[in-house]
Amino acid sequence: MAEDPVNDPLIVRLRIPYEFIAGNDIVEGGITEENTLLQILHWIGFRTDAQRDALMEDSFGTFDDLKVLTEKDITTMASDFGGRQAVRDRIHFGTRRTKSIKGLIHWVQDFYRVSEKPSIVGLNEVTFKQQLEWALARADIRTTLKNQASTAADAATPGPLKSEKQWKEWEEKFVNYARSQLGSNGIPLSYVVRENEQPDTETVHPDFVNKTIACAPLSGEYYSADRLAVFNFIVSFTIGQPSGDWIKNTLKFADGRRSMQALRDHFAGEGNATRNVAEADRLKESLHYKSERAMTFETFLTQCQKMYNIYEKEGEPMTDEAKVRFLFKRVQHDKLTSSIDALKAQITAGVNVSYTMAANHLSAAVSELPDYLARNRNVSGVGNSTGGNGDDGNAGIHNSDGSIKTGFISNWKSLSKEERAQVIAERKRLGIKGGKGGRGSSNKDLSTANTLKQLKEQNKKYKRKIKAMKRVQFGDDKDDDANDKSDDDDDAGDQFGGKASRKKMKAKK
């Protein structure tokens, strides 16, 4: 088939010369891909038509050509052009231009990583060269992250998905784990399991890494390799677990995105969403802050945030105003009334009091409360505690994670009737047998039992020694250890009128 002279790029360049942009002038829209490459080569430092034409005809004439090149290819290209025998064909790139072309291939490839077409519209020579520097920096960062991937992945592993109760936390950990691993095109593997199917090119993303995760194409050879890697991760964390049954229908596809969707459909489906909202509703009804002894303010805020996150994830987010009202209503410490009234007065005066501002203001007020100061004076005692469900040094009924203590509570008698009822109910729910007062089933009981057992063993040992001494004393050197099996052996006093001795004399009569 004969070439079309009208569309031949070389003929077009000869027929309609491109006028290069110089200085601070920026490139306007409508520029063709060919002219874009010519302009880029001009900015990089290839100032003659012969140099630009040679590079575009021999090395890269389109962005697709640049998309598959590597830095090693550029080094080889520079060496090839610099070593050509004919003077008219020889081009010495130099260090600066070689580095710029290496930056160019990363710049082009970054556009494809976010499902966009390379463009210099709106740029001039200075801003374009800055773009190349950023592209090189991102390439260096990808290399560093790749080298650290193994260590980061070990630290972020989500562990096996054992039950439905784990799902929300496990999903977040798995996404973070996938984020710590770079895919075949240098994009964090979490893009494979993102929520949106189509690239999110409309949102302004906080950084380039987040943009690649949200915008990377879910197609092509790179994606095929990455979804297989994610599939292997999911299988390794669900094999041998009940959760593994829910991905069996996806095994034949070896597709991590399909497998993750199967888990989400089951664990985060409509029924599960209802249960999640019910949990948030329970928190909304039960959460309140009365004192540092009952629940620390930090734990209270953490539980509030957990509730907000559930509502938001299930499509029922609370507005900032609603969060502020909830905070005011549920903070019931009598010493914080004035602080809440001051915040309400600001709102009435037209001040925009956000939830974060209100929470920080109350946190500062809590830090000056007597019960907060008393609790933190005992922080050294907390460090010496056994932890867990035992007495952790906190005078209240809650552990540091907000759960209710079920073990030994030293100040049981000073707890309110309501607090005692909560502890007893939690012990009953967990099937823990309670002791007297606040003892529960603590480690102290186990320690006492072990001590008694050791004393009994020592007592048996001493009895055997005494009996051996008796044999030596009365000339009985027969080896009757085989008959010495009783734990109630007669002691030395029996030979001198003891209880066992009287029994023997009575028997003789």
Protein Blocks (a to p, Z undefined) as FASTA:
>chain_A
ZZdfklmmklmmmmmccdddehjbdcdehiafklmmmmmmmmnopabfklmmmmmmmmom
cfklmmmpcfklmmmmmmmmmmpfblklpccebjmlmmmmmmmmmmmmmmmmnopacdfe
hiafklmmmmmmmmmmmmmmmmmmmmmmmmmmmmmogbjafbfklmmmmmmmmmmmmmmp
ccfkopafklmmmmblbdcfkbccfbfklmmmmmoccedjklmmmmmmmmmmmmmmmgop
aklmmmmmmmmnopaklmmmmmmmmmmmmklmmmmmmmmmmmmmmgccfbfklocfklmm
mmmmmmmmmmmmnopaccfklmmmmmmmmmccfklmmmmmmmmmmmmnopacdfklmmmm
mmmmmmmpfklmmmmmmmmmmmmpgghjbcehiablbdfkopacfbdcfklmmpcfklmm
mmmmmmmmnopacdehjlmpafklmmmmmmmmmmmmmmmmmmmmmmmmmmmmnopabcck
lmmmbfkbccfklmnopaklmmmmmmmZZ
